[in-house]
Structure formats: structure tokens, C-alpha cells
């Protein structure tokens, strides 16, 4: 059985959340649900699955930069 995923989320106002998911199919649902919960659009969230690259949402002042 595949190992679960760890999803880290950051909101546009400094909110943060970490979720354990069973599979990749749950990522979009988790992004949408949490965005609705904090009152923003999913495109405004930063997120990271496991220890991969952090994906930065619209409005993040660093979204255009790459290390």
C-alpha cells in the first residue's frame, strides 16, 4: 500500500495548516476546502506536498523568484 502524503498549506494572511492525505486525488479537494475555510481562493494559497518544492500562489511577493 502506498504511503500517505503530507500537505502543507499557507494562506495569504500568514495562516498555515498541515494535513495528512491518503492519495494525490485528495490534494485539490484539500486546497479548495481550506481556501473556503479561510476565505480566499485556492490560487492564493502556497502549498507543498511532502518535501517537494513549495508552490507559491498569486499574491505571494516571492512567487516570481527561483532559488
CNS distance restraints for C-alpha pairs under 8 A (distance, minus, plus):
assign (resid   3 and name CA) (resid  22 and name CA) 7.46 0.50 0.50
assign (resid   4 and name CA) (resid  20 and name CA) 6.73 0.50 0.50
assign (resid   4 and name CA) (resid  21 and name CA) 5.60 0.50 0.50
assign (resid   4 and name CA) (resid  22 and name CA) 4.57 0.50 0.50
assign (resid   4 and name CA) (resid  23 and name CA) 6.10 0.50 0.50
assign (resid   5 and name CA) (resid  20 and name CA) 5.73 0.50 0.50
assign (resid   5 and name CA) (resid  21 and name CA) 5.00 0.50 0.50
assign (resid   5 and name CA) (resid  22 and name CA) 6.16 0.50 0.50
assign (resid   5 and name CA) (resid  23 and name CA) 6.42 0.50 0.50
assign (resid   5 and name CA) (resid  24 and name CA) 7.44 0.50 0.50
assign (resid   5 and name CA) (resid  49 and name CA) 6.67 0.50 0.50
assign (resid   5 and name CA) (resid  50 and name CA) 6.03 0.50 0.50
assign (resid   6 and name CA) (resid  18 and name CA) 7.01 0.50 0.50
assign (resid   6 and name CA) (resid  19 and name CA) 5.82 0.50 0.50
assign (resid   6 and name CA) (resid  20 and name CA) 4.73 0.50 0.50
assign (resid   6 and name CA) (resid  21 and name CA) 6.24 0.50 0.50
assign (resid   6 and name CA) (resid  49 and name CA) 5.73 0.50 0.50
assign (resid   6 and name CA) (resid  50 and name CA) 4.84 0.50 0.50
assign (resid   7 and name CA) (resid  18 and name CA) 5.65 0.50 0.50
assign (resid   7 and name CA) (resid  19 and name CA) 5.11 0.50 0.50
assign (resid   7 and name CA) (resid  20 and name CA) 6.26 0.50 0.50
assign (resid   7 and name CA) (resid  21 and name CA) 7.14 0.50 0.50
assign (resid   7 and name CA) (resid  27 and name CA) 7.52 0.50 0.50
assign (resid   7 and name CA) (resid  47 and name CA) 6.99 0.50 0.50
assign (resid   7 and name CA) (resid  48 and name CA) 5.79 0.50 0.50
assign (resid   7 and name CA) (resid  49 and name CA) 4.67 0.50 0.50
assign (resid   7 and name CA) (resid  50 and name CA) 6.20 0.50 0.50
assign (resid   8 and name CA) (resid  16 and name CA) 7.45 0.50 0.50
assign (resid   8 and name CA) (resid  17 and name CA) 5.90 0.50 0.50
assign (resid   8 and name CA) (resid  18 and name CA) 4.43 0.50 0.50
assign (resid   8 and name CA) (resid  19 and name CA) 6.45 0.50 0.50
assign (resid   8 and name CA) (resid  47 and name CA) 5.50 0.50 0.50
assign (resid   8 and name CA) (resid  48 and name CA) 5.15 0.50 0.50
assign (resid   8 and name CA) (resid  49 and name CA) 6.47 0.50 0.50
assign (resid   8 and name CA) (resid  50 and name CA) 7.76 0.50 0.50
assign (resid   9 and name CA) (resid  16 and name CA) 5.50 0.50 0.50
assign (resid   9 and name CA) (resid  17 and name CA) 5.11 0.50 0.50
assign (resid   9 and name CA) (resid  18 and name CA) 6.16 0.50 0.50
assign (resid   9 and name CA) (resid  31 and name CA) 7.80 0.50 0.50
assign (resid   9 and name CA) (resid  45 and name CA) 6.71 0.50 0.50
assign (resid   9 and name CA) (resid  46 and name CA) 5.80 0.50 0.50
assign (resid   9 and name CA) (resid  47 and name CA) 4.52 0.50 0.50
assign (resid   9 and name CA) (resid  48 and name CA) 6.70 0.50 0.50
assign (resid  10 and name CA) (resid  14 and name CA) 6.42 0.50 0.50
assign (resid  10 and name CA) (resid  15 and name CA) 5.50 0.50 0.50
assign (resid  10 and name CA) (resid  16 and name CA) 4.40 0.50 0.50
assign (resid  10 and name CA) (resid  17 and name CA) 6.55 0.50 0.50
assign (resid  10 and name CA) (resid  45 and name CA) 5.74 0.50 0.50
assign (resid  10 and name CA) (resid  46 and name CA) 5.04 0.50 0.50
assign (resid  10 and name CA) (resid  47 and name CA) 6.27 0.50 0.50
assign (resid  11 and name CA) (resid  15 and name CA) 4.70 0.50 0.50
assign (resid  11 and name CA) (resid  16 and name CA) 6.15 0.50 0.50
assign (resid  11 and name CA) (resid  35 and name CA) 7.70 0.50 0.50
assign (resid  11 and name CA) (resid  38 and name CA) 7.74 0.50 0.50
assign (resid  11 and name CA) (resid  40 and name CA) 7.99 0.50 0.50
assign (resid  11 and name CA) (resid  44 and name CA) 6.96 0.50 0.50
assign (resid  11 and name CA) (resid  45 and name CA) 5.03 0.50 0.50
assign (resid  11 and name CA) (resid  46 and name CA) 6.58 0.50 0.50
assign (resid  12 and name CA) (resid  40 and name CA) 7.93 0.50 0.50
assign (resid  12 and name CA) (resid  44 and name CA) 6.24 0.50 0.50
assign (resid  12 and name CA) (resid  45 and name CA) 6.35 0.50 0.50
assign (resid  12 and name CA) (resid  46 and name CA) 7.99 0.50 0.50
assign (resid  12 and name CA) (resid  59 and name CA) 7.18 0.50 0.50
assign (resid  12 and name CA) (resid  60 and name CA) 7.17 0.50 0.50
assign (resid  21 and name CA) (resid  26 and name CA) 6.51 0.50 0.50
assign (resid  21 and name CA) (resid  27 and name CA) 7.48 0.50 0.50
assign (resid  22 and name CA) (resid  26 and name CA) 7.25 0.50 0.50
assign (resid  23 and name CA) (resid  27 and name CA) 7.65 0.50 0.50
assign (resid  25 and name CA) (resid  29 and name CA) 7.73 0.50 0.50
assign (resid  26 and name CA) (resid  30 and name CA) 6.06 0.50 0.50
assign (resid  27 and name CA) (resid  31 and name CA) 6.17 0.50 0.50
assign (resid  28 and name CA) (resid  32 and name CA) 6.15 0.50 0.50
assign (resid  29 and name CA) (resid  33 and name CA) 5.97 0.50 0.50
assign (resid  30 and name CA) (resid  34 and name CA) 5.99 0.50 0.50
assign (resid  31 and name CA) (resid  35 and name CA) 6.06 0.50 0.50
assign (resid  31 and name CA) (resid  42 and name CA) 5.85 0.50 0.50
assign (resid  31 and name CA) (resid  45 and name CA) 7.71 0.50 0.50
assign (resid  32 and name CA) (resid  36 and name CA) 6.20 0.50 0.50
assign (resid  32 and name CA) (resid  41 and name CA) 7.47 0.50 0.50
assign (resid  32 and name CA) (resid  42 and name CA) 5.41 0.50 0.50
assign (resid  33 and name CA) (resid  37 and name CA) 6.18 0.50 0.50
assign (resid  34 and name CA) (resid  38 and name CA) 6.32 0.50 0.50
assign (resid  35 and name CA) (resid  39 and name CA) 5.92 0.50 0.50
assign (resid  35 and name CA) (resid  40 and name CA) 5.09 0.50 0.50
assign (resid  35 and name CA) (resid  41 and name CA) 5.50 0.50 0.50
assign (resid  35 and name CA) (resid  42 and name CA) 5.28 0.50 0.50
assign (resid  35 and name CA) (resid  45 and name CA) 7.22 0.50 0.50
assign (resid  36 and name CA) (resid  40 and name CA) 6.05 0.50 0.50
assign (resid  36 and name CA) (resid  41 and name CA) 6.93 0.50 0.50
assign (resid  36 and name CA) (resid  42 and name CA) 7.93 0.50 0.50
assign (resid  40 and name CA) (resid  44 and name CA) 6.65 0.50 0.50
assign (resid  41 and name CA) (resid  45 and name CA) 7.35 0.50 0.50
assign (resid  43 and name CA) (resid  57 and name CA) 5.34 0.50 0.50
assign (resid  43 and name CA) (resid  58 and name CA) 5.98 0.50 0.50
assign (resid  44 and name CA) (resid  56 and name CA) 7.93 0.50 0.50
assign (resid  44 and name CA) (resid  57 and name CA) 4.49 0.50 0.50
assign (resid  44 and name CA) (resid  58 and name CA) 4.89 0.50 0.50
assign (resid  44 and name CA) (resid  59 and name CA) 6.36 0.50 0.50
assign (resid  44 and name CA) (resid  60 and name CA) 7.74 0.50 0.50
assign (resid  45 and name CA) (resid  56 and name CA) 6.77 0.50 0.50
assign (resid  45 and name CA) (resid  57 and name CA) 4.88 0.50 0.50
assign (resid  45 and name CA) (resid  58 and name CA) 7.46 0.50 0.50
assign (resid  46 and name CA) (resid  54 and name CA) 6.79 0.50 0.50
assign (resid  46 and name CA) (resid  55 and name CA) 5.42 0.50 0.50
assign (resid  46 and name CA) (resid  56 and name CA) 4.29 0.50 0.50
assign (resid  46 and name CA) (resid  57 and name CA) 4.97 0.50 0.50
assign (resid  46 and name CA) (resid  60 and name CA) 7.97 0.50 0.50
assign (resid  47 and name CA) (resid  54 and name CA) 5.65 0.50 0.50
assign (resid  47 and name CA) (resid  55 and name CA) 5.27 0.50 0.50
assign (resid  47 and name CA) (resid  56 and name CA) 6.66 0.50 0.50
assign (resid  48 and name CA) (resid  52 and name CA) 6.17 0.50 0.50
assign (resid  48 and name CA) (resid  53 and name CA) 6.23 0.50 0.50
assign (resid  48 and name CA) (resid  54 and name CA) 4.60 0.50 0.50
assign (resid  48 and name CA) (resid  55 and name CA) 6.15 0.50 0.50
assign (resid  49 and name CA) (resid  53 and name CA) 7.78 0.50 0.50
assign (resid  49 and name CA) (resid  54 and name CA) 7.78 0.50 0.50
assign (resid  56 and name CA) (resid  60 and name CA) 6.35 0.50 0.50
assign (resid  56 and name CA) (resid  62 and name CA) 7.72 0.50 0.50
assign (resid  56 and name CA) (resid  63 and name CA) 5.30 0.50 0.50
assign (resid  57 and name CA) (resid  63 and name CA) 6.81 0.50 0.50
assign (resid  58 and name CA) (resid  63 and name CA) 7.18 0.50 0.50
assign (resid  59 and name CA) (resid  63 and name CA) 7.65 0.50 0.50
